[in-house]
Amino acid sequence: EVQLVESGGGLVQPGGSLTLSCVASGFTISRQTMTWVRQAPGKGVEWVSTIARSGQRLYTDSVTGRFTISRDNAKNTIYLQMNNLKPEDTAVYYCQNDQDDRGQGTQVTVSS
């Protein structure tokens, strides 16, 4: 059974940092392209970042230079390091695989 479990969200002040984790089971992350997406209140799902099987990393423009996606194959886990957070980063963050399976998400709130 495919399962994705996100964690690491929380409340942080503008300029702060958080690291999100996504533990996968039922498949091997190194054999898939893994993606972080987010959904802000009242808005659609937005693509944030992708790490390909090759290790190539892609980011949406609004997070480039602030977010870093990575993976630990031994732990079958992907991460999203988020620095210099802004209020507009507030959203529920989800990880997903090539089959668009997603976890339950983790809430990130950036507010003073």
C-alpha positions in Angstrom: 0.0 0.0 0.0 1.3 3.4 -1.0 1.5 5.9 1.9 2.9 9.4 2.2 3.1 11.1 5.6 4.0 14.7 5.8 5.2 16.5 8.9 7.1 19.5 10.1 4.6 22.2 9.6 3.7 24.8 12.1 3.4 28.5 13.0 6.4 30.6 12.2 7.1 34.4 12.0 8.0 36.0 8.7 11.6 35.4 8.0 11.7 32.2 9.9 12.4 28.7 8.7 10.8 25.2 8.7 11.8 21.9 7.3 9.0 19.6 6.1 9.4 15.9 5.8 7.6 13.3 3.8 8.0 9.6 4.6 7.0 7.3 1.9 6.1 3.6 2.0 4.9 1.1 -0.5 7.3 2.4 -3.2 10.9 3.6 -3.6 11.3 7.4 -3.9 14.5 7.2 -5.7 12.7 5.5 -8.6 10.1 8.3 -8.9 9.9 12.0 -9.4 8.8 13.5 -6.1 7.0 16.8 -5.8 5.8 19.2 -3.2 2.6 21.1 -3.8 0.7 23.5 -1.6 -2.8 24.8 -1.2 -3.6 28.1 0.4 -7.0 28.9 1.9 -9.5 29.4 -0.9 -7.0 28.8 -3.7 -6.1 25.9 -6.0 -3.2 23.6 -5.7 0.1 25.2 -6.6 3.2 23.3 -7.6 6.2 24.2 -5.4 9.2 22.0 -6.1 10.2 18.7 -7.8 13.2 16.4 -7.4 13.6 14.1 -10.4 15.0 10.6 -10.3 18.2 12.1 -11.7 18.4 14.4 -8.7 17.6 17.5 -10.8 15.7 20.0 -8.7 13.0 22.4 -9.9 11.3 25.3 -8.1 8.5 27.6 -8.7 9.7 31.2 -9.1 8.2 32.5 -5.9 10.3 30.1 -3.7 13.5 29.9 -5.7 16.5 30.8 -3.5 14.4 30.3 -0.4 13.3 26.6 -0.5 15.5 23.5 -1.0 14.1 20.1 -1.9 16.1 17.0 -1.0 15.8 13.3 -0.4 17.3 10.6 1.8 17.0 7.4 -0.1 18.0 5.3 2.9 15.1 6.7 4.8 12.7 6.8 1.8 12.0 10.4 2.7 12.0 13.7 1.0 12.4 17.1 2.6 11.6 20.7 1.9 13.8 23.2 3.7 12.0 26.5 3.8 13.9 29.7 4.7 12.9 33.3 4.8 9.3 32.4 5.0 6.7 34.9 3.9 3.0 35.2 4.8 2.1 34.2 1.2 3.8 30.8 1.9 0.9 30.0 4.3 -0.7 26.8 3.0 -1.2 23.1 3.5 1.9 21.4 2.0 1.6 18.0 0.4 4.2 15.6 -1.2 3.2 13.5 -4.1 4.7 10.8 -6.3 4.5 10.1 -10.0 1.0 8.5 -9.6 -0.2 11.7 -7.9 -0.6 9.9 -4.6 -0.6 12.5 -1.7 -0.4 12.4 2.0 -2.7 14.2 4.4 -0.6 17.4 4.2 1.0 19.6 6.9 -0.1 23.1 7.7 2.4 25.9 7.4 1.3 29.3 8.8 3.6 32.3 8.4 2.3 35.2 10.6 3.5 37.7 13.1 
